[in-house]
Amino acid sequence: MTVRIVTDSTSDLPIEQAKALGIEIVPLTVAFGDDAYLDNVEMDNAAFYQKLQGSKELPRTSQPAPARFQETFTRLIQEGATGILSVHLTSQLSGTYQSACTARDALPEDLRKIPIEIVDSTSVSVGMGYPVIKAAEEVQAGLGLEEIKAHLVDRLERTRIFAVLDTLEYVRRGGRIGGATAMLGNVLNIKPIISLKEGVVVPVERARTRGKAYARVAQILQELGSIEYLAIAESSEEVGQQLSEALKPIYSGDIAIWKLGAALGTHTGPGTAAISVVTAK
């Protein structure tokens, strides 16, 4: 059985690693005013943050059209796929999951004979990307679609993702991650910690300094118990290094470093550091 894995660009997967594992990435679109770019195709993460800092207008992200998913599913089936697992960011923040479902349901009857399982990860960035990588590794190991999906869902259920924002300015301007606006009040000069709960952005705490916020995240992670995997998604090397140092006293294993993409960055701003932890079984 030839299973293929599909995800979207909000997974923040390194392009070369995705290619090596045979993962298909369908990009979202990032728009600054009238200028639109395919996420991490026509504009990489470094260019995005550089443009974000200099932009007076908040960028917008939009989901891929069903036609783009349909083209991807059709091509993979024509290449010999006997099953497809398509994994996407939380449907609470984007219509990407629904777009993939619409594409699958609109395929010609002969193509619909091939099973296409579409999963709402209820996560984003490295919180979704790592389980997708493990699914692709299981494809290479010869596992079947249903077993791979079951393992993926289990790993997603054991995943927690947190983010420390450098400013609430982008939350205030964007208004897209409503839960975090509860932190606004009259205080903008704070370092908020947010998380995802059942795919919805929720406030955790707020700290006066970045260092205190990172120390609190370390404390939260320590309380989660044994860890299978830990990774940081950084908007800059500076914040990634600072968060990594804060975690060393409570975690002696390897900490993977990912680049935080436009999906979160549009709404959280420069200086954001996200962390994903998969608890051990």
NORURFEN-V144798 format. One record per residue. N is the residue number from 1. OMEGA is omega in radians with two decimals (* if undefined). Layout:
N&OMEGA / N&OMEGA
//
This chain:
1&3.14 / 2&3.12 / 3&3.07 / 4&-3.11 / 5&3.09 / 6&3.00 / 7&3.10 / 8&-3.00 / 9&3.11 / 10&3.05 / 11&-3.13 / 12&3.11 / 13&2.99 / 14&-3.03 / 15&-3.08 / 16&3.12 / 17&3.10 / 18&3.13 / 19&-3.11 / 20&-3.11 / 21&3.12 / 22&-3.14 / 23&3.08 / 24&3.14 / 25&3.08 / 26&-3.03 / 27&2.89 / 28&3.09 / 29&3.07 / 30&-3.10 / 31&2.96 / 32&-3.06 / 33&-3.14 / 34&-3.11 / 35&-3.10 / 36&-3.11 / 37&3.00 / 38&-3.06 / 39&3.09 / 40&3.02 / 41&3.11 / 42&3.08 / 43&3.13 / 44&-3.03 / 45&-3.14 / 46&3.13 / 47&3.13 / 48&-3.09 / 49&3.08 / 50&3.14 / 51&-3.14 / 52&-3.12 / 53&-3.10 / 54&-3.05 / 55&3.05 / 56&-3.11 / 57&3.14 / 58&3.12 / 59&3.10 / 60&3.01 / 61&3.10 / 62&-3.08 / 63&3.04 / 64&3.07 / 65&3.08 / 66&-3.13 / 67&-3.14 / 68&3.07 / 69&-3.12 / 70&3.10 / 71&-3.13 / 72&3.14 / 73&-3.12 / 74&-3.12 / 75&-3.12 / 76&3.11 / 77&3.11 / 78&3.10 / 79&3.05 / 80&3.13 / 81&3.07 / 82&3.07 / 83&-3.13 / 84&3.03 / 85&-3.04 / 86&-2.97 / 87&-2.99 / 88&-3.09 / 89&-3.09 / 90&-3.14 / 91&3.09 / 92&-3.11 / 93&-3.03 / 94&3.05 / 95&-3.07 / 96&3.12 / 97&-3.13 / 98&3.11 / 99&3.10 / 100&3.11 / 101&3.13 / 102&3.14 / 103&3.14 / 104&-3.06 / 105&-3.12 / 106&3.12 / 107&3.06 / 108&-3.02 / 109&-3.11 / 110&3.13 / 111&-3.13 / 112&3.07 / 113&3.11 / 114&-3.11 / 115&3.07 / 116&3.13 / 117&-3.12 / 118&-3.02 / 119&2.95 / 120&-3.04 / 121&-2.99 / 122&-3.12 / 123&-3.13 / 124&3.08 / 125&-3.06 / 126&3.07 / 127&3.06 / 128&-3.01 / 129&-3.12 / 130&3.06 / 131&3.09 / 132&3.09 / 133&-3.14 / 134&3.09 / 135&3.14 / 136&3.09 / 137&3.11 / 138&3.02 / 139&-3.14 / 140&3.12 / 141&3.05 / 142&3.12 / 143&-3.12 / 144&-3.04 / 145&-3.06 / 146&3.13 / 147&3.11 / 148&3.13 / 149&-3.13 / 150&3.12 / 151&3.11 / 152&-3.12 / 153&3.10 / 154&-3.12 / 155&3.09 / 156&-3.14 / 157&3.12 / 158&-3.09 / 159&3.00 / 160&3.10 / 161&3.11 / 162&3.05 / 163&3.03 / 164&-3.12 / 165&3.09 / 166&-3.12 / 167&3.04 / 168&-3.06 / 169&-3.08 / 170&3.02 / 171&-3.12 / 172&-3.09 / 173&-3.03 / 174&3.13 / 175&-3.05 / 176&-3.13 / 177&-2.93 / 178&-3.10 / 179&-3.09 / 180&-3.12 / 181&3.09 / 182&-3.14 / 183&-2.97 / 184&-3.08 / 185&3.09 / 186&-3.05 / 187&3.10 / 188&-3.06 / 189&3.09 / 190&3.11 / 191&-3.07 / 192&2.99 / 193&3.11 / 194&3.12 / 195&3.02 / 196&3.06 / 197&-3.06 / 198&3.07 / 199&-3.09 / 200&3.10 / 201&3.12 / 202&3.06 / 203&3.09 / 204&3.11 / 205&2.99 / 206&-3.09 / 207&-3.11 / 208&-3.12 / 209&3.10 / 210&-3.14 / 211&3.13 / 212&3.10 / 213&3.14 / 214&3.11 / 215&3.12 / 216&3.08 / 217&3.11 / 218&3.13 / 219&3.11 / 220&-3.13 / 221&3.13 / 222&-3.12 / 223&-3.12 / 224&3.13 / 225&-3.06 / 226&-3.03 / 227&3.05 / 228&-3.03 / 229&3.13 / 230&-3.12 / 231&3.07 / 232&2.99 / 233&-2.98 / 234&3.00 / 235&3.05 / 236&3.13 / 237&-3.11 / 238&-3.09 / 239&3.10 / 240&3.14 / 241&3.14 / 242&3.13 / 243&3.12 / 244&3.12 / 245&-3.14 / 246&-3.10 / 247&-3.06 / 248&3.13 / 249&-3.07 / 250&-3.10 / 251&-3.06 / 252&-3.13 / 253&3.11 / 254&3.06 / 255&-3.14 / 256&3.12 / 257&3.08 / 258&3.06 / 259&-3.12 / 260&-3.05 / 261&-3.01 / 262&-3.05 / 263&3.06 / 264&-3.03 / 265&3.12 / 266&-3.02 / 267&-3.12 / 268&3.03 / 269&3.09 / 270&3.12 / 271&3.13 / 272&3.00 / 273&3.12 / 274&3.10 / 275&3.12 / 276&3.12 / 277&3.03 / 278&-3.13 / 279&-3.14 / 280&3.10 / 281&*
//
